[in-house]
Amino acid sequence: MTTPDRNAAQAGDLIRQFNHDTITTGDGWQYPPHTYAALGSLAHLARMLPQAIEQTLRPVEHTHKVGRVTLDSGAAPGPSVKHLREAIETAADIAGLLAQALDHAHAASSPMGLDTRGLTEFED
C-alpha cells in the first residue's frame, strides 16, 4: 500500500539516484540543455516542498487535538507540538527560498546551448 510517508521516501530515493547519475558527464548528461531541464525539474520540485512540508504536521496536529500524542519523556506534548509547528514553518519558508533560487538558476541557464559545429554526432 502506498502511503504519503512512502511517497516521500521514494522521492528521496529518486533524488539520490539523480545524484549518482550526475556525478560525471556522459550520454544524456553532458550538454547545457541537460542542466536547463534538470534545474527546471528541481525548481518544480522545490516549489511543491513548502506545501508538502506543512502537510507533514497534519497527523501530529490531528492526534494532538484528540489528546493522543505522547512523548517518550512523559512530559506534556503541547510544547513539543508547538516546537514542531515552528520548525516546520521555518523549513517551509526555507524551501520557498530554495524554489526561488532554483527558478533563478533555471532562468540563468536558459540561454545556454551547445555549439554543434564539428561534432560528428550532430551532423545531418
ABEGO torsion letter per residue (X at the ends): XBBAAAAAAAAAAAAAAAAAAAABBEBGBABAAAAAAAAAAAAAAAAAAAAAAAAAAAAAAAAAAAGABBBAAGBBAAAAAAAAAAAAAAAAAAAAAAAAAAAAAAAAAAABBBBABGBAAABX
